[in-house]
């Protein structure tokens, strides 16, 4: 289940902007807007999962229906070429796909006896699925075509049928009252009374801006430079993420949250400088290193941030706190990042004599500068020496801190 669900995502996500800008000739702003449909769907999907899927329908049946509709919409994406039509089809598809991430996680957790031991071993197959499809698309050399969408559509049909064979998982909250505030995690806004958490939340939203620069346009950049098997090479980033996950327990025990976040943001700045100055003539190693830094970039900031949020939240608000930080990052932050990255690439794009040229070096340097500014924000204003502990504070202790 995990392998298929993330292979579907990885099939189109990495190469989306490449297809839009190179094959359909969309502007950077248009490509960024289409890429931003993923963030809009992340904002809307909690409504679906929390208000509908968790109360009325079995998870495996919802997964089957969503992936079947998703397959149809992915096919329709390949049949349209105008910005409005592509945007509408992608938005509709993302509304079908992104609820499946929460549903596959919740379905898995409902049927495990030892979640701490077993869930990471199951979830890692999602990363392996992403790697497998990335390598496949790179080797097929179809990154600028509609083939990735067709591969994703075919995998969606398989996933739809396979979902019906999963263990029956009835809705968990049929009898519970669910409201908009609890679904979006707004109950956890009380945590903003703590200055350190407020700074962390703001920095998390801002950090999604340079993050989206990488996800939106790295594959486009490497293809314009004619880097062979660019999608396959980018899959090395997910491999490094797996390795970094294994190292994180040792790192968390030895460094403070603040130092880990700073190191993660510094890695983002270094990564963008490597992309800015890398080339095919003796500088290919810079591209490899920039991609391999993904594990450090992502886990040091976002995984650490999720653990920090869980640790700082009172016991009765931990679920709401995770919902809030997800809404702020994958929703608000990445939506802003998608729009900003698109406008930025247009700013560094020049058209003349029937040709379009992009000043990629300036684009990546601006990304590195943005990440460094966020690093300074964390270094100066995030005033805490806390570490990620093995044991959580009691509910009474955290309530006292909040008050």
N, C-alpha and C positions, 0 to 999 in steps of 0.2 A: 504493500500500500504506500509506504513512505517513498520507496524508490520511484514508483510511477508518478506520484503526486508532484514530486519535485523535479522529475525529468520533464514533465509537462511545462512547468514554470521556466526551467532553464533553457528549454528549446527556443523560446521566443524572446525572453527578457534581455539577454545579453546582446542580441543582434537586432533588436527592434529599431533603434535609432539609425543603425547602419543601413537597414532596408529603407527606412523613410527618407534619409538624406541622400543616399547614393542611387537607389533605384527609382523612388518616387520624386526625388528632387525637392523634398520639403525643406523649408528654412529651418534653422536651428530653433527658432521660437515655436514653430509648428511641431517639430519633433519633440521638443521639451513638453509641450502641452499634451501630446499624445502619451508620452511617457508618464505624465502626471496623472493619467487615468488610474494608474496603479495606486497612487496615494489616495485619490478620491474614493476608490473602492475600499481601501483600508479604513477610511473614516466611516464609511457607510456599513461595512460588513458586520461590525459589532451589533448594529440594530437587528440585522438578520439573524445572527447566531444567538444573541441574547434574548430577543423578543419573539422569535419564531421557531428556529431550529431546536432550541433548548426546551421548548414547551409543548410542541405539537407533533413532531415527526421523529422517527428513528433516524439516527445519524447515518447509517449505511444507506438508507433509501434517499436521504437528502443528497449524499455524495453522488449516488448514481444519477439522479436527475440533474444536478448541477453540472456534472462532467458531460452528460449527453448534450445539454444545451450549449455548453462550452465548446464542444466539438463542432457544432453547427456554426457558431459565431466565429470560430477561428477560420473555418472554411470561407465564410463570407468576407472576412478581412482580406483574403487573397483575391477577392473578386471586385474590390473597389480601389480607386486610386485617388479620389479627391479628399482633401483634408477633412471636410465635414463628415463624409461617409466613414473614413477610416477612424476618426475620433469616436464617432457614435458606436461603431462595431467593437472597437477596443474597450470602450467604457462599459458596454453591455457585457463583454466577455469578462472583464476584470470583476464585475459585480457577481458573476457566476463563480470565478475561480477563487478569489481570496477568502471567502468564508470556508473553503475546504481546508485551509491551513489549520484554523482553529478546530474544525470538526475532526480532522485526522488525529490531532493531538489529544482532544478530549476522548475520542473513541478508544485510542490506545491506552490512555491512563485509566479508563473505566475497567479495563480487562486485565490489568497487571496487578500482581500481588505485591511485588517489591518495585515501586516506581523508580526509586533512587538508583537501584542496580540495573534495571532492565530498560528503562526508557531511553537513556543515552545510546545504548546498543542498538535500539530500534530506529531512533531518530537519525543516527549516522548514515543509515541507508538512503535517507533523503539527499544528503550531501553527495553520496556516491552516485545517485541517479542524476543529479545536476552535472557532476563531472563526466559521467558516461555520455550524456546527450551533447555536452559541450565539445568533447573530443570527436564525437560522430559528425556533428555539423562542421567542425573545422576540417576534418579529413575529407568530407564531401565537397568542401569549398562552395557552400551554398549560402553564405552569410548575407549576401546582398539580394537574395531571391525570396520568393514566398515559401520555399521548401520548409524552413523551420516551423512555420505556422501549420503546414500540412502534417509534419511529423508530430507536432503537439496535438493536432486534431485526432490523428490516428491513435495516439497514446491515450487521449481523453475517452475515446470509444472503448478501448480496452479497460481503462480504469472504471468506466461506468458499469460495465458488465461485471468486472471483478468486485466492485463494491457490494454487489448483491450477495456475494459469498462470504462477506465479513460477518463476525459475530453480531447477533441482534443487539442493538444498543438503543433502548427506548429513551425518550426525552427525560433528562434528569430533573427538570424544574417544573413539571406539569402543575404541581400544587402550589408553587411559590409565586408570590407577587414580584414581578420584575418591572422596574421603572427605568426611564431614560437616564437618570442620574447614576444609577448603579451600573447600567450597561456600559456607559462611557467612562466610568471611573471617577466621576465628578465628586463622589463622596470623599475622595482622597485629597481634595483641594485644601483641606485643613493642614496638610503637611507643608504647604507653602508658608506657614507661620515660622518654619525653621529656615533661617537665612541660607544655610549651607545647601539644603535641598532645593530651595528656590533657584539658587545660582546653578546648581546641577541641572535642573529642568530646563532653564533657559539655554544653557550651554548645549544640552542634548538636542534641542530644536535647531540651534545654529549649526551644530556639527553635521546635521543631515544635508546642509547645503553643499559643502565640498564632497560629501559622500556621494551625492547624486551626480556630481560632475563626473565621477569615475564610472558609475554604473550606466549613465546615459551615453557617454561619448568615447569611452576607451576603445571599444570594438570598432567604432567608426574611424577613429584615429589610426589604429593599427592597420585597418584595411586600406585606408588612403595611402599609407606608407608601403603597402604591398607586403606586409608581414605575413608569411605563409602560416596557415592554420591558426589564425588569430584566436578564434573561439576555443580551440583546443588548448592553446597556451594560457588563455584566461582561466580555464578550468583548474590550472595549478593553484589559483588563489583559494579555491575551495579545499584542495588537498592540504594547503598550509593551514587552513582554518581547523581542519580535523586534528592536525598535529598540535596546534596551539591549544585546542580544547583539552588535550591530554596534559599539557604543561600548566594550565591555569591553576589547578589546586596548589601547586608548589609556589607559583608566583603570588597568589592571593595571601598565602600565609606569611610572606616575607616583605611585602610592600604595602604601603597605605593606599587607600582608594584614590586619593589625590595624585600620588605619584604614578599610579597605573594609568589614570586618565590622561595625565600630561604626556606620558610616554606614547600612548595611543595617538594623541593629536600630533605629536612630533613625527610619528611614523607616517601620518597622512601628508604632512608637509614634505618629508623626504621622498615619499612615493611620487608626488606630483612633480618635484624637481627632477626625479629620474625620468619620468615620462617627457618632461620638457626638453631634456638634453640627450635623451637616447636617440639612436639612429641605427640604420642597417649596416653601417660601415664602421665596425669596431665598437659600436655602442649598443648592440643587441642585448648584451648582458644587463643593461639598465632596465630594459623592458621586463626581462625575466625577474629581476630583483623587485621591481615595482609591483608586479603581480604577486610574487611570493610574500610580499609584506601584507597581503590582505588579511591573513590570520591575525597578525599583531594589530593591525589597524582596527579591525572589526571587533575582535574579542576584548582587547584592552579597553575599548570605550563602551561598546554596546552591551557585551555580556557582563562586564563589571558594573555597568550602570543598572542593569536589571537586578543583579544581586544586591547592589547598594540600596536600590529602591525597596526590595523585599525586606532587607534588614532594618531599614529605617521606619517602615510602616508598622502601625499597630497590628496585632493579630487579626482584628476584625476588618481591617482595611487593606490587607495585603493583595487580595484579588483586585480590588478597586484601584490600588496604586499601580499595579502592573497594567491594568486597562488604561489608566491615565497616561502613563509614560509611553505606551504603545501608540495611543491616539496622538500624542504630541510629536513623536518621532516619525514613525512610519506614515502617519497621516499628515499632520500640519507641516512638520519639518521637511519631509521629502516632497510634498506638493510645492512648497516654496522653492526648494532646491531644483525641482524639475523646471519650473518657470524661469528661475534665475539662470540656470545653466544654459537653457535654450537662448535666452536673450544675450548671454555672454558670448556664446559661440557665434551668434549673428554679428555682434560688435566686432569680433576679430575675423569676420569673413568679408572678402572683397570680390566683387564680380566685375569682369571686364573682358572684352574681346571674346565673348562666348564661353569664358572659363570662370570657374569659381575656385578661389584659393582661400585657405584658412591659415591664420597665424596661430598654429597650435602651440608653439612655444609660449607665447604670451598668455594663451588660454590656461595652460597648466600652471604657469607661474602665478597667475591671479588666484588659482585654486590653492596653491601652496601658501600664498599670503593670507588667504581667508582662514585656512586651518591654523596658521600660526597666531592670528589675532584671537581665535577662540582659545588656543592654548594659553595666551596671556590672560584672558578673562578668567580661566580656571585657576591659573597660578596665583593671581592677585586676590580674587574674590571668593574662591571656594576654600573656606577656612575650616578645615577639619583634619584631624589626624587619625580618623577611624580606619579600621581594617575590616575586611569581610571575615566575620567570625563563623566558627562551626556551629555555635549555638545562638539562637535568636533571643533578643531581650523579651521579657515577659510583656503581656499586654498592658499591665498596670504601669510598668516602667516607661513604655513608649507613650502612653497617654499623658504621663507627667511631663515628658519632654515636650510634647505638642502643646500642652497648656502653658 
